[in-house]
Amino acid sequence: MRGIPGTPHVVGSADEARQLGQLINDPQRRHPLVVITTGKDGRSGFDAEEIAYSLRIHADVWAVEDRWTWTLNRELGSESTYGDAAGVYPPKGQGRLSRELITADMGAESVVSATRAAAPGHAQRAQRVARSATPERPASSTGLHVVETADHVDLLAHHLLDPARDRPVAVITTPSNRAEPWIDARAIVEAVGPEAEVHLIRTGPRTFQLTSHLNRMAGVYGGAGRVYDVGQEWLSDPWRSPLRFAYDSAEGSRAGEEIVSDLIGALARSGHLTTQSNASKRHVSGHVVGVVPPSRALVHLDDGGMATVWAELTAPETGAEALLVRDMRVTGLLDPESRRVDISAMLQSADDVAASLAPGAVVLARVGAVRRDSVTVVPFPGVQANIPADLVTGNDLDDLTELMSPGEVVTARFTGADSAAEWSLSLIDVDDDETPAVITLLPSGPAWLSPAVDEPVVPTRADAADDGVEPQRLRAELDKAEQRLAELRAESATTSTLARRVAELEAELRSRDLEVDTLHREVRDGAREIDKLTRQIEHERAAKRRAVQKSNKSKAAPSAVVHGFTDPEDNMRWAIQRAWVEHTLPSDKADWPLPENYGIGPDFCRSVAELQGVSHDRVLRVVVQVLAGREVADDHPLRSSKAGGAAAVTRERDGVTWVCRRAPLQQSSPSARRLSYWRGPSGQIELSRVTVHDDLTP
């Protein structure tokens, strides 16, 4: 009665509980056992699957519900396990060791450590590991290291888990069916330079062993690579150190570039790559001849040479396309060995950017932390704005976690800079068609953020390429493994016990390699699916936020009671006069006066009263621009049909020809609202009505 390595066995009956007790007491047992029991409420503070995966072939893990613990403990006597706890049972052959009871508050790491300590030969193995830590193979050194033995894996794991480690480490693995990796480890060392530390491991027992030291999601195997940043945040959140997958040479080149970018960024954050000058560096100038996403740009120097700009060393966590454009002039320090140009001195400061923005300007910002009653956004690297709910939707009772997603790009109104690191922003009263101010990281560079675009989520080319091909390969590998097992069964009658066991282990290892390859693909596919779902959630939250903002605007109570006039036309003239007063600067009122002789057509007041989908304030602002003679973007004559070159719509009144014109209130939609008005030959205006783009009625 043994569990499946890497998977917890769940005890589901009294008979199974008794059998487990007999197994624990079996004097011939040679492997540790872990028994995880639940509390009275049926819950456990331990993740049995996580512990089982961490231990894999080192021990069996059993999960027992509270109702079966009494049956189990009758077999165990004083060595019983109960409540929300875990019991670690060493092999009976090591009689000097007894059961260790670990409570949930001690953590899963205590269970794993105690189990490994209970494994046979643990003391001798620890001595071998200590002896292997010789000066000629230090735990940490730059360059390329090939990890070949179990002792080397232990050293690497200890190095990765060391909280005092101050250098990021890249680990590359070979595919399960190849001796050479798809990801070129030497090319990574050459590209990054003398600060790079890269380890190469062959997928199989050594990668299993490394993963057992880490948690299941922080391992690396099957031809993938990963950069482990300093600290241990990646241990609890492996997505901070993303896996870079490779299944052929093309993917290997792409994954290698990603690992170089990850490693350079991590080295810059940890202070190993600095922007300080030294004697060998010199000032150069040139122009950008190409941008290579995600993080490189090619520069043609004025002296005729070529060099590169690395985005990771200029603005961490920012892509090259957000820094540079083709033909842009750059200056900086050239490292003659790596041919990298450091242009960080060109970066604009937050103070300079804030000084260039007028109060009320619209800017783009990336969403950071989202809380129920507030959100933190980043309008410029190193700058934050904490915005309460009432400045997001107009209602401080809205739950912002249902309306916004971290990483989403939103449009906000700049109301001032409290300090160099903190700006004041508002997300309400920002119209969809307002053009955001362009904020660049470098002078004459591109905007560092782009507005969010709702795009349909479609399968990637890699997804399509996988259809059919990979399942066939997996089936072929599985057929080979099954054929090998069949051969072993046929030979079992004439093969010695030891030889048969060796062959079985070889077949089991091959089968596990196949399992790892399959799981590896499932992780990659799962990551893609998570990315698709995340984008869908972002789109849905953004749409919901816009709807809530519009709803809150319509529900907002006026600050004062306005009685107005009985006649709708008098009300409209008063509203237009007020909008002109509010939205025209005092210095501009003399240059852009509101005419007194404009007309209001019979349908105008009714069309505005019945208007939906755009605010009345927006309509009044456009009306003021038209009446004052100020330019309205895309203002054009109304055509008599949709055919190209159709004549403009006109009318005759008192022998004078008037032309109907359209001023946009919204953009890029057949249902976008338009202001229709008549213009006479002397510039006189009569407001006609508000309608939709495709309605050709004047």
N, C-alpha and C positions, 0 to 999 in steps of 0.2 A: 504494500500500500504506500505509493509515493506520489507526490504531487508533480505537476509539470514544471520544470525549471523556468523561473521568471514569471510564473502565474500562481496566485494563491489558490489553494484548494479550500472550498467552503464545506464545512461539516453540516449536513442537512438532516441528520437523523441520530437517534440514540445509538444505533448499531455503529455508525461511522464514528461517533464520539468514543465508544468503547475500543474500536480498532485503533484509533489514534492514541489512546492511552497505552495500549499494548505495544504500539510501535515506539513510543517514547521510552518504555521500559525494556525494549529489546536489547539485550547485552551485545548483539552482533551489529547494532546500528553504528555506522561509521561517519555519519554526517550530522551537523547540527539541525535542530528543528526550532521553528518560531511559531508560537501559538498566540494569536491575537483574539481576545475575548471582548464582547460588547458589554455596555452597562445595562441596567434594567430597562432603559428606554430603547434598547436595540441599536444604539449608536456607538461608534468607536472614534476616538481621537486620532487613530492611526490610519494611514492610507495603506491598506494591505497590498494593493497592486504595486504601489511605489516601492515598498520595502521588498517585495518579491522580485521585482525587476532589478533593484539595486544588488541583491544577493545572487540572483540567477542560479548558477550551478553550485554555489557555495553552501546553500541551505534550502530546505523546504519551508514554505510558509503556509500556515493553516489558520483560517478564520472560523471562529466558533461563536454562535449566538448564545446569549445568556441562558436560554432554556436548556441547552445541552451541556453547560459547564458542570452541573452537578454529576451527570453520568461520567464525564471525562475525569473529574477530580476524584471519584471513587477509585479509579485505577491508579491515580498518581499519589494519593495520600498527602504527605506533607509538602510535596513538590507541586501543589496545585496552582492553577492560574485562574483568576476570576476578575469580575468587574471590568472597567475600561482600562485594560492593561495588556502587556505583551510579556510572555514567558519565553526565555531563550534556554533551550535544553541542549547542552553539549553532548557529543557521542558518549554512550555508556562506557566505552573502553577507556575514557579519560575520567575515571572515577573520582579523581581529586577535584573535579569541577562539579558544581551543582547548579540547579536551575536559578537563573537571574530574572527577577520580576521587575519590569520597567513600566512606569505609569505614563499616561499620555502627555502629561506636562513636561516630561523629560525629553520628548521629541523622538522622531523616527531615526535621527542620526544615532541616538544612543542604542537603539535596537540593532542597527546595522553594525555599529562598532563592536558591540558585545558579541554578536554572532560570528563576526570574523575572528575575534579573539578566541572564540571557542572552537574554531576549525582546527583539525589535526595539523600538526607541524607549524602552527602559527609562530611559535617562538623561534624555531629554526629559520623560518622564512624572514622574520624580522632581522635576524642576525645577518643573513645573506644580503638583505637590502642595505643594512648599515655598512657592510664590508664593500658593497659595490659603489658607494658614494666616495670614490677616490678622486684625487685632484685632477687626474687626466680626463675625467668626465664629470664636470660640475653639474649641479641641478639646473643652473641657469647660466647660459652664455649665448652670445649672438651667433649668427650663421645658421647653417643647415645641419640638423641632427637626425640620424636614422634610428628609430626606436625598434630594437630587434628582440630584446629579452623581456621576461616578466619583471625582472628587477628594474630595468630601464623604465618600464611602464609605471611601476610604483614611484620611481623618482619623479617622473613627469607629472603624475597625479598629485604628488606632494607639492611639487612646484606650482601647479595651477591653483591648488587650494590654499597656498600660503598667503595669508592676509597681508604680509609684508612685501609681497612681490610688487615691484614698481615698474615692470616692463610688460607690455602686451605680448602674447605668444600666439603664433599661428600653428595649427595642427592640420596636416594634410593626410588623407588616407588613400590607399589604392582601391580600385573596384574589387569585388569578390572574385571575379574571373580573370583578373589581369595582375601581372607582377609590377607593372609600371603605372603610376597615377595618370589620370587624364589632366590633372592640375599640375603644372610644372612648378615644383617647389623651388628649384634653383633659380628659375626666372623671377620668382617672387623676391628671393634674397637679393638678386642683382638689381631689380627695379626699386626696392625700398632702400637698399644701401646697408652700410655697416651697422645700423641700429636694429636690423631685422633679426628676430629669433623664430626659426621655423623648425617644426618637428614632423617627420614623415613616418607613418605607421601603416603596416599592411593589414587590411581588413581580415578579421578572423579572431583567434583567441586573444590577441593583444588588444584589439579594439573592444572586445567584450570586457576584458579586464579593466581597461580605462573607464568605460561607461559604468562599470560596477562601483568605481570610486566616486563617480559623479552621480547626478540624478539622471533619469532616463532621457530627458529632453535636452540635457546639456552634453550628451556624448557626440561623437563624430565617427563615421564609418561609411563603408560602401562607396568610396570614391569621392566623398564630399570633403570640404574643408571648413574651418571655422577659426575666427580670431577671438581669443579669450582676453578681454580687457583686464586692466588692473582692478583690484578689489574683488568682491564676491557677489555683486549684484546680479551677474549673469547666472549664478547658481540657482537663485530663486526665480529669476526671470530670464530664461535662456534666449528669449527673443531679442535681448540686448546684444547678444553675440550671434547673429543669424548664421544658419547653415548655408553654405554655398554649394549647390548641387552640380554634378557633372556626370553625364552618361556617354559622352563622345568627345572627340578632340575639339569640336567647335564650342561645346558647352564648357570644356575644360579651359579654353582661352578666356571665355566670358567670366567664368567663376574665378579664374586667376586674377583678372583685372579687379573684380569685386573684392577679393581678399587683399590685394595690394592697397586698394582704397580704404578698406576697413583698418588695415594695419597702420597705414600712414596717419589716418585720423586718430587712432588710439595712441600712437607714439606722440603726436602733437599735443593731445590732451594731457598726457602724462609728463610732458616737458622734455622728452628726449629729442624732439626736433624743434628747434627754436628759430626765431627770426633775427637773432643777433649776428652782426657782421664779424668776419674774421679776416685775416690778412689775405687769404686766397680769393675772397669774394670781391666783385667789382660792380659798380653801378652801370646799368645798361638801359637802353630804350629800344623799342621796336613796336610792331603792330601785329595783332592777332590774325593769323591766316586760317585758323580753323578751330572749332570747339568740338571735342570728342566726349560726349556724355559717357558716364555721369560726372567725371571729375577732372578732365584734362583739357588743356588748350595748347595749341602750337603757336609759337611766336617767332616771327622773322625779325632778327635783331638788325639794328641800323648798320652794324659792321659786317653784315652778310651771313652771320651764323644763325643756327636754329636753336631754340630752347623750348622748354615746356613750363606751363603754369599748373600747379596742383591745387585744386580747390580746397582740399583738406588742410593745407598749410596756410591758406589765405583766410578762409571763413569756415571753420568746422561745421559739419552737418548742412552745408550749402553746396549745391551742384554747380558745375562750371557754367551751365546755361543761365544761371541766375547771377553770374559775375561778369561774364565777358561775351562780346559779340564779335563777329568777323570785322576786320579793318579797324578795330578799336586800338588806340595808342596806349601803351603801358610802359611803366618804368619800374625798376627795382634792382635787387641784388642778385647777381648770377653766381651760382655755385659751379665752378668749372668742371668738377668731377661728375656730378649728376646732371648737369645742364638744366637745373631747375632755376627759375626766376622767382624770387620772393617779392611779390607786389603788395604785401600787407600794409606798407606805408601809404598806399593810395586809398585805403579804406576811409570812407566818410565816417565822421563821428555822429553819435545820436544827437548831440547838441546842434551840429550844423544842419542836420535834416529837420529837426524840430523848428529851427529858426526860419527855414525856407517854407514852412507850412503856415498858411493863414488860418486863423480860427474859423471853424466851420468847414474846412476842407475835408473831402472824403478820401479815405485811405484804405488799403487792404491790410488785414492782420491774420496771423495764423492762430487758431484756437489752441490753448494749452490745457490747463486743468479746468475741468467743468464740474461745478458743484451745483447743488439744488438751487441755491439762491444767488449765485454769482459765477462769473467766468473770468479766467485770466487769458488774455490774448497777447500776442507778440507782434507789434507793428514794425519792428526793426530789431535785428539781432542785438541782444543784451538789454532790450527795453521791454517792459511789461506794462499792461494796463489791466487793473482789476475793475470789472464792470458789474454792478449789482443788477438784479433781475429787472428792476423798474427802468433801467436804461438799456435793456435788451428787448423786451416785449412791451414795456409800458405797464406791466402788471407784476408786482413783486411777489405774487402768489404762484406764478408759473414755475414749474420744475424744469430748470434749464438742461438737466441731464437727458431729458426726452426731446430736446430741441437742437442740441449741438453735439458735435463729435470732436475729440482731440485730433489735431492735425488739419481740420477743415479750414479753408480760407474764407473769411467773411469781410463784408464791407462795413466800415465804421466811420463816424464823423469825429474829426480831431477837434478837441476843445481846449487844448493847451498842454504844456509839459510841466509837470510838478517838479521833475528833476531830470537829470540826464538818463536815468534808468527807469523812469516811470512817467507815462503820459496819461492824459485824461481822454477817454474815448466814449462815444455813445453809439449804440446800434439801432436806436429808434429814429424815425423820421429820415431815413436814408432811402431815396427813391431808387428803383431798379435801374433807371436809365442815367443816373448821375455817374459821370466818369471819374474814377479814382485818380488822385494825384500819383504820379510815377515816382516811387521811392527806389533809388538805386544804392547798391553798396559801394560802387566805384563811380567816379565822375564819368559821364557819357556812357555808362554801362546800362544793361537792361534792367527792367523792373525785377526786384528780387522775389516778388510774389506775383502769381498770376491768378485772376479771378476764377472761382470754381465754375466748371462747366458740367452740366448734367449730361453724361454720356451713357449710352446703354452698355451694360456689362456683357462682353462677348468672350467666347473662349479664345485663349491665346494660341499662337502658332505651335508652341510647345505642346499644348493640350492636344491639338489636332494631330501632331506628329506621333503622339503616343498611341493613338487609336489603332488597335490591332497588332502592332509590332511587338510591344512589350509583353502583352499576355502570351503571345506565341513563344517568346524567349523564355518566359517563366515556366510555361508548360513543358518546354523542351528540357529545361534544367530539372524540373520536378521528375520528368520521365527518366532522366539519367540517374537521379538519386534513387528512384524506386527500382530501376534495373539493377543498380549496385546492391541494394538490399536483397533483391531476389537472388543475385549471385552468391551473396553471403549465406543465405539460407541453404542453397544447394551445396555449398562447400562445408557447412557446419559439421557434417558427419565425419569428415576426415581432417578437419583443422583443429589444432590444439586450442585449449581454452584461452590462453594468452593471445595467440595470433587472432583468434576470432574476436576477442574483445577490442584489439587494436583496429581491426577492420570496421567493427561496428562504430567505434568512436570517429573514424574517418568519415563514414557515411553520415553519422549524426552531425559532424561539423559541417559537411557539405550542405546538409538539409538546413542547418541553422544559418549558414551563409545565405541560402536562398530566402529563408524567412526574414533575415535582416534586410536583404535587398528589397523584398516586398514591403516591409514596414517602412523602409527608407522612402520608397516611392509614395507610400500612403501619407507620410509626413509632408512630403513636398506637395502632393495633391491637396492635402488638408490646408496647408499654408496658402495655396492659391485660392481655395474655396473661402477661407477666412478673409482673404484680401477682397474677394468679390463681395462677400456679404458686408464687410466693413464699408465698402464704397456705397452699397445700396442703403445701408443704415444712415450714412452721412447725407445722401440725397434726400431720404425720407425725413430726417430731422431738419434739414434746411428748409424743405417745403413746409413742414409743420410750423417751424419758427416764423416763416414769412406769413403764414395764415394767421397765427396767433397775434403777430404784430399788427396786421391789418385789422383783426377783430378787436384788439384792445384800443386801437386808434378810434374805431367807430363807436366803441362803448364809452370812451373817455368823456367825463362830464365837463361842460364848459366852465371856465374859471369865473364867468359872470353871466347873468341873465341878459340876453339881448332881445329886446322887443321888436325892433325892426319896423317895417312899413306894411301896410295892407296890400299895396300893389307889388307883385313879384318883381316887376321891372325896377321899381324904386329900390327894393331890397338888393337886387343884383348890382345896380349902380353904386350903392353904398359899399357893398362887399368888394367891388373892383377898386373903388377909391381907397378902401382900407388896405387891400393887398399892395397897391402902389406905394402907399405910405410906408408899409412895413418892409417891403422888399427892395426899395430903391434907396440907395445911400443918400444922405443929405447933400453931399457934394455933387450927386448926379441928378438931383431933382430938376435943376434948371435946364440941364442938357436933354433930359428925357421926360418932358412934362406929359401929363395925361390929357388928351384932347377932351373938349367939352361937347363936341358935336358928333360923337360917334353914335351909331344906331344899334338897337337890340331887336333882332327879328322876333316874330311871334312864337317860334318854336324853341328859342334859345333857353329861356328860364326853365321850361318844362323838361328839356333834355338834360340840363344840369341837375335838376331835382331828382330825376329818375336814374342818374348815372350810378353805375357800380363798377368795381374793379380798379378805380383810380380815385385818389383823394380830391375833394373839391379845392383844397389849397393848391394842388398841382395845376388844376384847370385855371384858377384865378391868376397864378403866376405867369402862365403862358399867355393869357388874355392881356395882362399888363404889358408883357413884352411886345405883343402885336400892336396894341393901341399906342404905345410910346414909340413905335418905330424901331425897336431894338431887334437885332437879328435872332431868329429862331432856327436852329439847325434843322435841315430837311424840309423847311417850309416850301411849298410848291403849289402851282395851280392845280385845281381839280380837273381831271380829264373826263371827257364824255363817255369813254369806254376804257377797258383794260388793254386795248390794242395799242401797239407802239405808234407814236406819232399822232394819237387822237387829239382832236381840238380841245382847247380849254372850255369849261362851262362858263357861259356869260349870260347876262340879262340886260335888257334895255329899260331904263327908267328916266322919264323926262328928257328923252333924246340923248341920254348919256349911257355908255357901255360900262357895266360893272363886271369884274372877273371874280369867280369864286376860287378861293385858295384854301389849302389845308395846312394846319400846323400840328405836328405830332405831339401827343401827350404820352405815348408809349411807343416801343419799338419792336420790330422783328416778330410780328404775329398778325394773322388775318383779322383777329379780333382786337388789335391794338386801337386805342381810342384816338380820335382826331378832332381838332377844333376846326369847323368850317366857318368861313367868314367871307363877306363880299368886300372888294376893294374898288373904289372909284378911281377915275383918272387923276383926280387931285389928291389922292392918298386918303380920302375919307373911308371910314370903316363901318360896316354893319355886321354884328355878330349873328351868325345864322343858327348853328346848333352844334352839339357834341355828338359824334356818331363813331362807328367803327371803320377801320381802314377799307374794307371791301364794300361798304355802302357808298354808292356813287351819287346818292341824292344830295343836292347842294345843302 
